[in-house]
Amino acid sequence: MVYEKNPDYVPRLEAANGLAGGKVVKLDRVEWIVLPDPFTKSSAIKRGEVDMIDQLPQDQITILDQAPGVVVGRVPPVDSFGIIRPNHLHPPFNHPKARQALALTVDQREYASAAFGDKRWWRECWSFFVCGSVNGTEAGSESYHQQDLAHAKELLAEAGYKGEKIILLDAVDQPLIHAEALVTVDMLKKLDLNVEYVAADWGTVVTRRTSQNPTDKGGWSAFITALDGVTVSNPGGNFALRGSGQKAWFGWPTDEKLEELRDAWFDAPDLASQKALAEQIQLRGLETLPYIPLGQMFQPTAFRSDIKDIVKAMFPLFWGVHRG
């Protein structure tokens, strides 16, 4: 994709602030090139053939850290985080105790180490609204801070699990998702569950996850993905927390109480009231578990050292950027 500067555009006379503020374009042309292979990406930026790598693959971070003329840094202003999204329509995860069992298998340190390794790029967090954000709270999550496989097995028995097949979807072409999916498979097998691991590309995963069929008719039980921290940092934007059943995001949880609390958050008269309601939503979410948090991720970006004034945003923006 090629972007060329519009000479007729008149920007606002103020500093850029993400998608807001003055969009002063200082580059005549930007070429956005897709390079699927991680080694090809890192080789290209070391040779100066490209100037930036968005969403730098984990296995290339150490290599580029040592490369002359290359900076590995953080552009997104808010952390994202990985999640397990269970299917609420069919056994076993249609039962809240089975979802609680799934949460008890999670050791966020193991997930983060598999996905990133370097502690610069992750942290543990059990908030549905991003730790460190205005609404970020881990209230009520203490029982999930330590993995407990024995209790998880007890909860699965109470949920009535009878050996139903569990289909876990994995997008192997997405390195972070793939790493976390492999950890999930290992955890589920430690619970002696009947797991079928389906390795596919991201396009196949996003197609199959639309199916509401049972697992024996093309459906699924869970998939791994990452959520944009800005979008989900409050109850209004966090689509994965919706409990609106058939109208909800893939996985289709039904939770009237969660919906009532979200409506109350919109009607709250001030920030203090909103934060109090966000904590109630956090507590309710940990009861019903629309999804399982896997820890926060600080997505690294690589860029040539002469690239200056990159706008802090959740995805690349090219106004304000220039060569120093």
N, C-alpha and C positions, 0 to 999 in steps of 0.2 A: 504494500500500500504506500502511496506517495501523497504527502501533504505539501502544498505550496502556499506561500504567504499571499494573502489577499491584500493588495496594495491600497484598496479603497476602504478597508475596515479602519474605523477610528475607535481605539480602546478608551476605556475610562481612565482618568488620570489618578490612579491610586495603586497601591501595591497589590499583587496577586495574592489570593488567599484560597488555595484549592480551586474550586470551580467559581469562586466569587472574585470580585475585585477587577483590576485592570489586566486585560489579556494582551500584553505588549509582546508581539512576536518579533524576535531578534534573529531568527533563522529564515533564510529564503526557501529552504526545502528540507523536509524530513522524510527519510525512507524507512519504513517499518518492514523488516525482513524476518520471515519465519525460518528458524534454524532448529529443527527438532532435536538434533544430536547434541548432548551437553558438551562433549569434547570440541566439536566444531564451533560452538558458541565461544568457549573460553579461548580457543586458539585465535579466533577472529578478533576478539577484543585485545588480546595481547599484541597482535600484529598491527593494531590500529585500523583494521578493516571495518569495525563497528565501534560505536562510541558508548553504547549502553546495553546492558542485558537486564531486562525486566524479569523478576522471579528467577533469580540465579539458582541453578540446581545445587543441592547440598554438597554433592561430591566434588564440586568445582570451587567451593568457597576457599578451602585451604590453598589450592593452586593459585587462585587469583589474589589472595592475600599477599603473596610474595612477589607478584608480577610488577615490574617497574612501570610506572605511568598508569596504573589501574588502582582505583579506589573501590573497596567493598564497604558499602554503607547502608543506611536505612532511609528509605524515602517515605513509605506510608507513615502517617502520623499516629495511627491507632493500630493496635495489634489485631491480627485475625486469630481464629482458633479452629482446630480440627474437631470434628464431631462424628459419632456413630449415630446414624438415623435409622431407628427400627421401624418396621412396618406394624402399625397399630391395628390393622384389620384382621390379621390371621395369627394363629398360634405359632410360636409361644408368646410373641411380644405384644399380643393384644391384651395380655394380663400385666397389670402394673408391677406385680412381684417379679415377673420374668425380666422386665426392664430394669428393676432395681438390682436383680442378680447380674445383669449385664454391666451395670455401673460398678458393681463391686469387683468385677474382674479387671477394672482399669487401674493401671499404675501409670499416671501421667508422665512420670520420669522415663519410663520405658518407651512410651510412645514418642516423646520428644527426642530422646536419644537416638531412636531409630530414624526419625525424620530429619533431624538436624545435627545431632552430636554435640556441636559446640554450644555451650551454655549461653553464649552471647545472644542467641537467636530464639530462645524459648523460656517460658516460665510456667510453673504449675498454676492453675486457676480453675475454680469450680463456680465461677459466676456466669450466669446466662447473659450478662450485660457488659462483659469485658472488665477485668480487674484494672483499676487505675482510671476508669471512666467515671463520669458523674454518677451513674447509676450502679457502678460496679460494687457488688457485695457477694460474699461467699457464705452468707448466713444460712445455717441449716445443713451445710455440706460436710460437716465434720466426719460423719460416718463413712464417707466415700474417700477420705484422704488416704486411707490405707487399704490396699487390696485385701480382700477376704474371700477366698475361693470356697472355703467350707460353708460360710453363711450363704454364699451365692447358690451353692448346690441345694441348701435347705429351702431357699426361696423358690427355686425352680420346681422343687417337689410340691411346695404349697401352691404354686401356680398351675399344677396339674400337667407338667411337661411329661409326655409319654413317648419321647423319641422322635417327634416330628422333625422332618428335614428342615434345616436352617440354611438358607442360601444367602451367602455374603457376596455382594458385588464389589469388584475391585477394578479400578481404572489404572492399568499398569503403565500407561503413557503419562501419568501424572506422578512424578517421583514422591512427593510428600504423601499423597493419598495412598500410593502403593505401599510405602513403608509402613504406614499405620494400619493398612488392611492386613498385612502379613502378621503384625503383632496381634491383631484381633483374632485371626484364625487360630493362632497359637493359644490364645487365652480361652477361646471357646472349646478347643479340644481338651484343655486341661479340666474343663467341666464335664467331659465325657458326652458332649453334645453331638448330634448327628449333623455335622457341618459339611456343606458342599460349597467349595470355594470356586467362584466363577471369575476367571481372569479375562478381562476385555479391555477395549479402549474406552476413553471417556464418552465418546459419542454413543457407544453401545449402552453404557451404564445409564446415561440420561434418557435414552429411549426406553430401556427396560423398566426403569424406576417409575414410569408412568402407569405400569400395569397394576391393577387392583386384583388380579387373579391370585388364587392360592399358588403355593410354590410348585405343585405338581402340574400346573397349567400355565407355566411361563411367568409366575410371579416371583417375589423375592422376600427376604426377611430383614435385611439390613444393608446399608451401604455407608461408605466413608466419604466425607467431603470436608471442605473448609468454608467457614463463614466470614464474610467481610466485617471487620470490627466496627466500622462506622455505621453500617446498615443495622447491625443487631445490638448496638449499644444502648438502646432504649426500648421500652415495651411497644411503642408505636411502630418502629421499623423492624423489629425482630420477627420476621415472617415464620421462622422455624418454631417459634413458641406458640403460634396460633393453635387453638383447640377447636377449630370450626369444622371438624369432620371432613366431609366430602369436599368442602371448599378450602381446606387447609393444604399446606405444601405436601409434597410427596411423603407418604407415611401416614397421613390423614388421621392425626389424633383428634379425639372428641373430648373436650373438657370445658363444660359450661362455666365452671368457677374461674378458670383461667381467662376466658373471654370477658366475664363480668369485671374482673380486676383490670383488664386492659382498657375496657370502656371507662372505668372509673379513673384510670390514669389520664386519659384524654380530658376528662372533666375536672381534674384537680386544679385548684385555684392558684397554686404557687409551687415553687421548686421543692420545698420541704415536703409538701404533700405528695408530689410525684415520686420523690425518693422513698418515702414510706411505702407507697403502693408498689414501687419496683421491688422492694424487699419482700412484700407479701407475694408478689408474682414469683420471685426467686424461690420462696419457701414452697409455694404450690407446685412449681415446676420440678422441684426435687422430689415431691411425692409422686407425681405422675410421669415424669421424665419423658417429655416429647422427644428429646435427644440427649445423648451422653457427651459432655464436654471432655475433650482429650488434652487440654492445655493450650496456652496461647503461643502464637508464632510471630516472630518478628521477621518478616520476609526481607531478605537481603537483596540489594540491587548492586550491580557492578557498573562502573562508568569510568571513562578515561579521565585522568586528573585535570585536564584542561576544560572539562565541561563544568560550567558554573551556574549557580542560582537555580537549581532544579526545584520546582514547586512541590511542596509536600502534599501528597494526595495518595489515595488508595490505588491509583493506576496512573500510567505515564501521562503527563501533560507537557506540552511543548511551548507554552508561552512563558516568557521570562528567561528561558534557557539560552545560554550563549557560550562561546568559547572564550576562556580567560587568557 
